[in-house]
Amino acid sequence: MKKLLSILLACVLLLSYAALAEDTVLRMATGYNSTKTGIAFDAETAGSGVTLADGNTYNTGDLKPTWVELEKILGVKFEDKYQGNNTSKEFEFWKDRLNEVDMISGTAATLTEYGEAGSLVNLSEHLDKLPNFKAYLEKNPIVLLSITGNTSTGAIYFSPYFDGVNDIERMPLMRVDWVQKLLDGEGEFAADACNDTAEPVYQPYMPTSGSIGIETVKADASGTWTLDKNYDAYGNIVAVMNEKGVMSGVEAVNMLREYIDKTYDGYYGTERSNLFVGQDACWDADELVALLRCVVANPQTLNGTDSVQGLFTREEANNQRRVDMMRLAGHLFGVRGLESRQDYLYVSTDGELHDARQEPEAYEAMGRMHDMALEGLISKAFLDSSDENSGTYLENDLGFMSYDYNQTQTIMNETKLQEGEKYMAVMVPVARWYDGTNEDGVYMRFTESWRSVKTDGWAISKAGVEGDEAKLNAALALIDYAFSDKGQILMSYGPDAFIKTKEDGSYETFVFNGKEMPVIADATYAELWEKASGNYTNYARMYLGSTLSFAKSQAFEYQCTSAVGKEGAGHISTAIGLGTIKHPELAIAENPWYTSVPTVLPNTKVENDELNTYTELTANGKFNLAKDGENVFVDIIVKGFNLDGMTSPEEAAATVDTAWFGFDYLLLKGDAWARLLDYYNSL
């Protein structure tokens, strides 16, 4: 009966879409950060005509398959007005010409601001025409809170974008084969040649004596147990290495081997690498530093040269990727807010908003990263902001570890790496987190990299659709269909021609996160490797026109993940499922520290105008995350505390708090958060 009702509802919706005026044209200023990733083909992608797995040939200016299908389903026409800018610049281009477009992409904060100013349609006034969208919000209340633009009216000014939801996003990635070469086996490590370690700078973060118990997944993934780090058995590895000073790479490896054997009472046996790369991994920042010292001092063993880079980012001349080093620092040293869904905000144990930029602990973490840089444990290209072929570090055996997306990076195991080489996601590190359950903090694994509402979305231009009921209804129908079950598949997979079907026309499926999801067609799989080297997101955006906005399922992406990628992600997924990796919740959590901060807060226009005057703290300010921007946290990793007014962690936090109006910023954000909580409690 439930399935029948679902089918009937789908039929009713399709009939309602078909009833839209056939001559209705929606002018779409929408896309994803590039001319290649709009709803229509650009000249470079289409070339002289590109034939896809659906058997159709597409030329420059043609709508991509997803949007051809949407025209059929909704009975409207789409006109591509997208300029190919990133999200913020696209809205900037159109903001004074909104009468020329019907739908517009922009950042969540900007869309909310312009919605409050009366420039965008309030979706909450049309929920009767958005049954799928309304049901999605009712099922996911944190999503509703993240897109509520005004708590007095309940106004919603944009449809949210999810690049997956309620799942981990970025992960630590290591060359597993290198860890195994250095740490595994009987007896002592030996090598014909090695380098010396650098003069030690980095100081211990973890305890130097005593013992701490860490809840860890069992090696066979059958459950959890408590693994002890007994510092009295050997000492803190960093402290012991620092006391020794400069040493040969071989000696450093043997010190780390002995440390693992004694500290973990022989638990890891001859497979010591599992401390870092196993299902039962239990590594922390100090152990990573010791491993990095071993890696950079033993290039002859690892890549046959006299040089290897430790930590690196994917594109080291691109600030958008460089900030991943700052995000990794938060994981290593237990700092919240560095991978927040909004600015650098997080909800603390007191239920109030806090800003990592105003807390000395965040700068202390960057200072520790700078100490690592002084020892040569962070790549030279990162330190001088040059590209220096950092994009080819993996294929050329030059880089050891990064913090990035699993699927797009582990594909290199199939496209760039040689047999026997293995680049894999590894367990989130153990750090001391102050979640309020213990005044001295808790040594545990926690990730703030948790998928929720993205920081951009699509909105309906009020000036564009004003006076044209058909246009408004068409725009609403597009949003609503995208949040239906069928629409979510289309917006992730593209049309049915790209999906594997049975003889009766139904989808071939597999279970993903407990739900039956379609299997991609063999021709689609072959094509995404041919045209996008196995990168699902690039293929979907550039050729199918899907995953540009709305609710993107990770089910398609998972099918394109390499075997190595699935292995590492599987370890992490098991740990999350068993509770040994904790994360923010997409709800108002009982312990507020675990509440995911909303992507947007309902600040008023007056408040937003004031917030925009705090230029150092805006998106384009001193803590920029964009490609061409600069970021204070990254600067400290590179240069240390040599910035004006920032000669120590305390002075850095004070500069943001006072000189850059951080106190006033947080007051306004906190007021909006309080209103949002009141609104939530009133629902």
N, C-alpha and C positions, 0 to 999 in steps of 0.2 A: 504494500500500500504506500509506504513512504517513497519507494522508487517511482511508483506511478505518479504520485503527486509532484515529485521533482520533475518528471518528464512533462507533465501538464503545465507546470509553471514555466518551464523552458519554452514550450510551444506558445504560451500566452505572451511571453516576453518577445519572442521572435515575431509574432504577429503584430505586436505593438511597434516594434522597430520597423517592420515592413510598412506600417501605416504612416511613417514619416514622409513628408513631401519629397518626391523623387528628385526634384530640381534643387533641393537644398544643398548648398556648398558650404563646407566648413573650412575656413582659412586657418591653417595650422602653423603657428610660429613655434614649433615643438621639435625637439631632437635631443641628442645627447653629446654635447661638447665638441662636435666636429661635423664638417660637411659630409663626411663618410657615414655618419650615424644619425641621419634624419629619416623621415618617412619615405623619401624618394631617393633614387640612385643619383649619385654625383658622377661626374665625368670620369674620374679616376677609377672608381669601382666598376662602373658599367663598361668602360672602354668602348669598343666597337659593338658591344652587345654581349651580355653575360647570360648563359643558359644555366639554370639551376636544376636541382634534383626533382622539381615538379614538372620538368620538361618544357617550361616556358622560357623565352628569351626576353631579357629586360634591357632597356636602353636608358641613356641619360635622361633624367626627369621623370621616368616612369615610377609609379608607386611601387614600393617593395611588397612582396607577397602577402604579408600580414595585413597591409592596408588595402590591398585589392580585395582580400577576403572580407574585411570590415565594411567596405563599400557595399558588397553583396548582402551582408547580414543586416546592416542598418538602413540600406536604401538611400544613402547620401553620397555626395562626392567630396573628396578631400583635395584641397589646393595647398600645395607646399609653399609656405612663406618663410621657412626656417633659413636663417642667415649663416648657420654653421658655427655659432659662437658657443663658448661655455655657458652654463646656465645663467650666471649672473649677468654676463655681457649681453646675452640674447634679450633678456628683459630690459636691460638698459637701452638697447637699440629701439625697442618698441614702446617704451613707457609713455612717450608723448604722442604716440600714434596708435593707441589701442583700438581706435575705431576701424583700423585697417586689418585687424585680425580677430578671430573668434576664440581660439585657444592659444595659450601662451605658456611656455615653460619658464620657471624661475626658481630661485631659492625659496625654501619654506618661509624664512623670515621676511623676505621681500614681498612675497605673495600675500602674507598675512597683513603686512603693513599697508600695501596698496588696497587690499580688501577692506580694511578698516577705513581707508580714505574714500571708499565708495567706487573704486575702479573695477572691482571684480565681483562676479556673481557669488552670493552667499548660498552655498549648496544646502545648508541646513533648512532653507526655506523651500526646498524642492525634494525633500526626502520621500514624498509620496511617489515621485517619478524615479526614485533611486532605490528600489527594494533590495537589490543585491548589495549595493554599497552600504545601505543601512544595516543589513544583516551582518555584514563583515565588521562594522563598527561595534555592534552589540556583542559580537563574539569576542572582540579584541578591544577591551576598554582603554588600554594604554595607547592604542592607535588613536582613538577618539580624543584623548587628552592631548596627544602630540599634535593634532591638527586643529584643535579648538582655538579660534582666533579671538574670541571675546566671551568671557565667562558670564556676562550679564545676558547676552542674547543666545549663546551657544553657537555663534557663527562659525562656519567652516568655509574657507576661501580657496581651497585647492584639494585635488585628489592626491593622496600620498603615493610615494614610490617605495617599493620594497625590493631590495636585491637579496631575496631570501628573507626569512623572518624567524625569530626565536631560535637562532643557531649561531655557532661561533663563526667569526669572519676571518680575521688574520691569525696566523700561527707562526711559531718559530720553525725555521727550516734549516737542516744541517746536511752536510755531506757525510752520510752514515758510514760509508766505506772508509773514510779517513779516521773517524773515531775508532772503528774496529781495528784498523791497522796499528794505531797507537796504543790501544788499551787492552786488546784481547790476547789471550794465549798464556801458555805456561812460562815460567821463568821470567828473566828480565828482558826489557826491550833493548835492542841493539840496532845500530845503524852504522854504515860505513862513513857517512858524513851528516853533519847537522850544523845549525847556527847556534849562537848563544842567545839566551833570553836577554831582554832589555833590563836596564836598571829598574827595580820595582818602584812603582808609584802608587798603584791602587792598594787600598787598605781594606781589611776584612769588613764585611757587612754582616755576615752570619756570626753566631757565637764562637768564641775561641776555647770554651771549656763547657763541661756539662753534657747533657744529652737532651735531644728533642725528638718526639715521636711524630711521624708524618703519616696520615692515612693515605694508603697507596693501593692501586689496583694490583691484584695478584698477577703474576706473569702469564697465567693461562686465562686471564680475564674472567675467572669464575666468581670473583667477589673482591672484597677489600681486606686489608690488614694494616697494622701499624708497623712501619719500618723506622727503626731508630737511627738517628745520626748521633753517634757517640764521639764527641769531640775530645774526650779524655783519652781515647784509645790511640790517637795520633796527633791531635791538634787540628786547628783550622788550617786547611791546605794553603791558603794565601799567606797566613801568618808565618807558617813554616818556610814557604818559598821566599818570603820577604827577608826572613832572618838569614837565609842562605845567600841571597843576593843574586848576582849574575851567575848563570850556570849554563852548561851545555843543554841542548834540546833533549839529548838522550837522558841526562840526569833528571830533567824536569818531568819527562814521561814516567820514569821509574818512581819518582816521588809521588806522582798522582796515582799510579797503580797501587803503591803501598798504602796510600791514604784511603783509597776505595776499599781495599781488602780489610783494613783495620777498622775504619769508621763504621762500615756496614757488616762487620763481623763475618766476612767471607760470603755474604749473601749472594753477591753477583758472580762469584766463582771466577772462572777464566773469561767470562763474557762481561767484563767490566763496562764495556760500551753501553750496556743496557741501563746503566745509571742515567745516561743521557738520551738514548734512542729507543729503549724498550717500552713495552706496555707498562712495566713496573718502574719506569724512570722516576727519579726523585731529585733531580739536579736543582741547584740554586745558583745565585749570581757568583758566589765565590768559586764554586766548582767550575762554572763556565769560564771565569777568568783564568783559572789554572789550566783548563783545557785549551783555551786560546793561546796561552803562553807556549804550550806544547805544539800546537798547530803551526804558529808562525816561526817557531824555531826548528821545525823539521820539514821544510819544503822538499828536501832531497828525497825523503821517504814518500811524501804525499803526491808530488807532481813532477819530481825529477829535475826541478830547477833550484835556484837559490833564493826564491821569493814566493810567498803566498800571502794573501790578504785574509784577515780574520772575519770581522763583521763587515758587511757591506749592504748597500741598498741597490734596488734594481736599476735606477737611473740616477747617478750621483751628481748630475748637473741639474736635476729636476727637483725643486723644493717639494713638490707634491709627493715624491717618493722618499726624499731625504728625511721628512718628518717621521717616517716609519722607525728611524733610529730613536727618536724621542718617545714614540709609543712603546718600543721595546724596553726602554729605560723604566717606564712605569711598571711593567710586568716584573722586571728584575728586582726592583727596589720597593715594591708595594705602595705605589702612588696612584691615587684615584684622579680622574678627570683628564688624563692625558689622551684618552681615546673615547671621549664623551660623545654623545649624540648631538650635543649643542655646545658650541664654544669649548670651554674647559670646565664645565659645570658638573657637579655630582651632588647627590643627596647624601648627607652625612647621618650619623647615628642620632643626631638631634632633630632629624626631620627637615632641617633647613638646607638651602642651597649653599654650596661652597664652590670656590673657584681655585683650581690648581695654580693659576698664575699668581695668586696672592698668598701662597703657602711656601715657606722655606723648604719643606721636604721635597717639593718638585725640583727646585734648583739644586738641592743636595744630590738628587739622583743624576742630574745633568753633570754635576761636578764629578761624580764617580765615573760617568761615561768619559769625561775629559781625561781623567786619570788613565783610563784604559787606552784612550787615543795616544797619550804621551808614551805609552809602552809599545805603540805600534800594533795594537790589537784591533783597531778600526782601520779600514782601508785608506790608503793614501789618496785615492780619488775622492772619497767623501770629505777628507780634511781640506783639500784644496778646491772643492766644488767643481772639479773637472769631470768630464765624462770618462776619460781614460779607458774607454772600452769596458766600463763596468757592466754593460749589458751582455758582454761575452765572457764574464768571469767564470761562469759555470762550464761552458763548453770548452774553455781553454784551461780548465783546472787551476784557476787563480783565486777563487773565492770559497770560503768555508760556510758562512752562516748569514742568513738574513731573516727578516720578519715580514711576511708577505701573505698573499693569497695562495692557498694550496693548489687549486686546480690549474691556474694559469702558469704557475712556476714548476710544478712537478711534471708537467707535460714534457719538460726538457729531458726527462729520463728517456723518453721515446724519440725525441727529435735532435738533441744536442749531445747527450752524454754517451760514453762508450760502455761496452759490456763490462759489468763488474762495478761500475760507478753508480752511486745511489744518493739522490738528493731528496730528502723526505721530511715531512712535518714531524716534529717531536713534541713531547709533552710540555705543557705550560710550566714554567719554573715555580719552585717553592719560594715564597717570600713572606715577610711579616706584614700582615694586613690588619688594620685597626677597624674591625667591623662591629666593635662594641660588645662582643661576647667575652672579652678579656681585656682588662685595662692595659696589660702589657703587650697586646696584639696577639694574633694567632698566626703561626707558621702554617701556611696552606697554599693551595693553588687557586688563583682567581683570575678570570679574564674579563676585562671591560670591553673587549672586542666582540660585541654581541649584536646580532642583526635586529634592527628595528626599522622604524620609519626613516628613510633617507632624508638628507637635508635639501632635497628639491622635489618639485612636483609640477603638475599641470593645472592651470586655472582657466576659467571662462571669462573672457573680456566682456564687461558689461556694455561698453560702448560698441563693441563688435556685434553683439546679438540684440541690442536694444531695439525694440519695436518689431522684431522678427521672431515670432513665437516658434516657427519651424526651426530656425537656427539654434535657439535655446534648447528646444527639445532634442535636437540632434546631438548637441554637445553633452547634454545630460545622459542621453542614451549611450553614447560612447563610454562615458565614465562608468555607468552602471553595468554595461555588458562586460567591461574589463574586470569587474569584481564578481561576475558569475563564475561558476565552476568551469564552464566551457570557455568563457572569456579568459580566465587565468591560464588555461592551457594554450590558447591562441597567442596570448601576449608573452608566453615563455617559449613555446615550441614553433610558432608559426602555424600555417594552415595544415589541414589533415594530410595533404600530399607529402609532407615531410615527416609523417608519423607512421610507424609500422601498424598495419591493420590485419585482422583475421579475415577469413573468407566471408563472414557475415557482415563485414564492414566495421565491426567494433575494434577498439584499440587493443593491441598487445600491451600488457601492463607488467609492472614490477612493483614491489613494495618499497616505498621511500618514506622514511620517517613515519611508518605505520599507516601509510595511505597508498592505495593503488594509483600509480601514475603511468602515463604512456611511455612506450619504448620508441626511440627515434628510428626512422627507417634506415636500412643499410646504406641507401644512396645518400641520405643526409649525413650519416656518419663519415662516409668516404669523402663527401664534399667539404665538410668542415675541416678535415685534415688537409685537403688539397688547397683550399682557399684561405684558411686561417690557422694552419699548423696545429689544429686541434684545440684552439682557443674558442670555446663555445660562445663566450660573451661577444668577442669581436665578430664572429660569424653571424650570430643572431642579429646584432645591431647593424652590421654593414650589409648583409645580404637578405635576411628575412624581414628586418624592420621590427622585430620583437625586442623585448627587454629594454625598451626606451623609457618606459615609465610603468606605473601601476604595480601589480603584484607579480613579481618574477619568482617562479618556483626554481629551486636548486636541483630539481629532479633531472632536467635535461643536462645541466652542467655535470652532475654526478656521473652520468653515463659516459661523459667525455674525459673523465679523470683517469689518469694513468693508474696501472696496478700499484705502483709505488705510492702514488697520491692517495689511493683508497686505503692502503695499509696504514700510513701515518694518520690520516683522518679517522680511520677506524679506531686506533688507539685512543685518540682524543675523545671521540664520540662515546666510547665505552666508559672513559673516566668521567665524562659529564653525566652519563646515565647513572653511574654508580655514586655520583655525588662527590668525587674527589677533585673535580674542577668545579668551582662555584662561579656564578655569573650574575649579572643584573637580571631582574625579573621584569617582564613586560606587564607590570601591574603595580598597584600601590602595595608594596611588600610589608609584612608584619614588622620586620626589621627594616626601617627606612633606608639603611645603607645599601640594601640590595635592590632598591627601586631604580629602574632605568629612568634617567632624566628625559623628559619629553624633547622631541626634536625642535619644537617651537613652543615658546611661552606666550600667553596672551597679553603682551604689553600693549597699552593704548598708543594711539598716534603721538600724543604728547610725550609719552615715555620713550617711544622709539626715536622721536626727534632728538630728545636729550641723549639717548644712548648713542646715536650717530655722531654726536659731538665728541665722544670719547674715542678719538681717531686711533689711538694706539691699540685699543682693544677691539676695534671692529674687524670684520673678516679680512680687510685689506691692510690691517695695521701691523703691529710688531710681532704678532703670533700667527702670521699668515700660513695657511695650508695649501695655497694654490701653487701652480707650476712655477710661475715667475716671481713668487713672493720670497720674503725672508722671515725667518722665525727665530725669536730670541732663544728658545730652548736649544735649537740646533746650533746657533752661534756659540752658546756656552759649551756644548759638546766639543766644538772645534777649537775655540779660543780660550775657554776657561772664563773666569770672572775678571775680564779686562774691559767690560763694557761700561759706558758712562753711567755712574750711579749704581752700578751692579758689581761691586767688588767682593760680594759674599752672598750666600743664599738669603740671609736676612735682609740685606740691603736691596737685593733684587725684588723680593716680595714687597718690601716697603715702597719701592719705586712704583710698582704697579698699584699698590693700595692708595697711595697719596698723589704722587706726581702725575700718574696716568688715570686717576679717578676710579680706581678699582672699587673702592668702598662704595661710591655712588652707583657704579654699574651694578654691583651685587645687590644693593638695596632695591633697585628697580626690578631686577630679575627676581629677587626674593619676594617682592610684593606680588608679582604676577604668578609665581609659584603658589603662594598662599591662596590667591583667588582661585587658582585651578583646583587646589585641594578642596576648597569650599564647594566649588561647582561639582566636583566628583562626589563628594559626600551628599550632595543634594539630589543626585540622580536616583 
